[in-house]
């Protein structure tokens, strides 16, 4: 008697777990855990580094208990369940476990160093202003990202167009350094988000890139505007140094990421235009 089954699909260096089902009368007996271990073992023997899962809301707890790393979520409404959300999880195959642990340790080390640096700034300034400014320009972004993923924050149409002069200005301002940092393997682990596997079809890939950059951009924009408002309030209240710290951290933690995402979207627009020209020429 078949008590469950799963289906894996290769997607570059990542395998996607398309299905993992257990007979209802065999649930909570370890069958799902055994099948998931078989999935990871299969990925390990095949030389693939990760297994990605798009989990139904009822299965999200199972994958989290099994050690899956949350990699975001997306709205997936169905009739009768308008607020349904699909959660993304990523598992490291056994062959890359040591490297994964090293990345996590490195990420935590960098986080501690950042906090120590903020603490040193507080010591040098003789106040908690740097810590307050750091929190004000960082924490709201997490809330705004969640709001975007759940459909409560949308990308405004007036930001859609990226003008040709923008990437030039951003390059002059040193956005290339930020781009190289974000492209490292440590970055997703540092920020706590492992991106889902990228689609193979070029048009779907561009949609994927544009959607992710829009989400990051609008989250940073919302935080940037909120921080500017708080800085203005501080200036009006005579707290000039706190306003200066907020503006400085705001440029670093939100201004540069905004420029990076808009530069990425300019590249996407150029690729879309090139695809359109090819389609017209072949028709």
C-alpha positions, -999 to 999 in steps of 0.1 A, spaced: 0 0 0 13 34 -9 13 57 21 29 87 5 49 101 -24 70 131 -35 82 146 -68 114 165 -73 122 188 -103 157 201 -111 161 238 -114 198 247 -119 217 242 -86 184 239 -67 158 212 -68 122 221 -63 100 197 -42 68 199 -63 48 174 -42 51 156 -8 19 139 2 11 114 30 -21 94 34 -43 111 61 -45 79 82 -6 77 82 1 113 92 20 121 124 38 87 122 71 100 108 63 91 72 66 127 60 100 132 79 114 100 63 103 111 28 119 145 33 151 129 44 150 108 12 145 140 -8 176 156 8 196 124 3 186 123 -34 197 159 -38 229 152 -21 238 122 -43 229 143 -74 253 171 -64 227 197 -60 230 222 -32 195 231 -22 159 219 -22 132 245 -24 96 241 -12 65 262 -18 45 251 12 7 250 16 -4 269 47 -13 236 64 22 222 57 43 253 66 47 242 103 59 207 92 87 222 70 97 247 97 100 219 123 121 199 98 147 227 97 136 246 66 149 281 62 121 306 54 127 322 20 97 346 19 60 341 10 35 351 -16 -3 356 -17 -21 327 -32 -59 333 -27 -84 306 -36 -122 307 -35 -132 310 2 -97 318 13 -88 353 1 -60 357 26 -42 324 18 -4 327 17 22 302 3 54 301 24 88 293 7 113 271 25 148 261 15 167 230 27 205 225 23 214 190 10 237 170 32 267 175 10 266 213 16 258 212 53 293 221 64 294 251 40 259 261 51 269 261 88 300 281 80 279 307 62 255 310 91 283 314 116 299 340 94 266 358 91 261 359 128 296 371 132 289 400 108 257 408 126 275 410 159 302 432 143 275 456 130 260 458 165 294 464 180 301 491 155 268 508 164 278 505 201 311 521 194 294 550 176 272 554 207 304 555 229 321 580 207 291 603 205 283 599 242 247 591 236 222 564 223 214 585 192 233 562 167 214 532 181 181 549 178 188 561 143 200 526 133 168 510 146 145 537 130 160 532 96 162 494 97 133 478 116 104 494 97 118 479 65 112 444 78 75 453 85 72 468 50 87 437 33 61 416 51 33 440 40 45 437 4 46 399 5 11 397 19 -3 421 -6 -9 450 19 18 472 3 18 477 -35 43 491 -58 31 526 -71 28 530 -109 46 563 -109 79 546 -98 77 521 -128 98 542 -152 136 542 -147 152 571 -166 185 565 -185 204 591 -164 196 572 -132 221 543 -136 248 568 -146 242 588 -114 240 557 -92 273 544 -107 290 578 -98 277 574 -63 293 540 -58 263 517 -61 285 492 -78 301 484 -44 267 476 -29 259 455 -60 290 434 -54 282 430 -18 246 418 -24 259 393 -51 280 374 -25 268 341 -11 269 355 25 243 382 18 211 361 17 222 344 49 231 377 65 196 392 59 179 360 67 162 354 33 172 326 8 157 335 -26 136 309 -44 150 292 -75 150 314 -106 128 304 -135 145 290 -166 123 308 -192 138 342 -200 105 361 -198 96 345 -165 131 352 -152 126 389 -160 92 389 -143 109 372 -113 137 398 -112 113 428 -116 89 415 -89 117 410 -64 133 444 -71 100 462 -69 93 446 -35 127 455 -22 125 490 -36 91 499 -23 100 486 12 131 507 13 112 537 -1 86 534 26 113 532 53 132 561 37 102 584 37 93 574 73 128 581 85 129 615 67 96 625 84 111 615 118 143 635 110 122 665 102 102 661 135 136 659 154 148 690 137 116 708 146 120 697 182 156 709 184 172 674 184 195 682 156 222 655 162 196 628 163 182 641 129 218 640 115 223 604 126 189 593 112 197 610 78 231 593 77 218 558 84 189 564 61 211 571 32 233 541 39 205 515 48 177 527 24 190 553 -1 217 530 -16 194 499 -17 168 520 -35 194 531 -61 206 495 -65 171 482 -71 163 509 -97 196 502 -115 186 465 -116 151 474 -130 168 496 -157 186 465 -168 154 445 -169 137 473 -190 166 472 -214 163 434 -217 126 436 -222 130 461 -250 156 439 -267 132 409 -265 105 430 -280 127 441 -309 137 404 -316 100 394 -315 91 422 -340 119 413 -363 110 376 -364 73 383 -370 
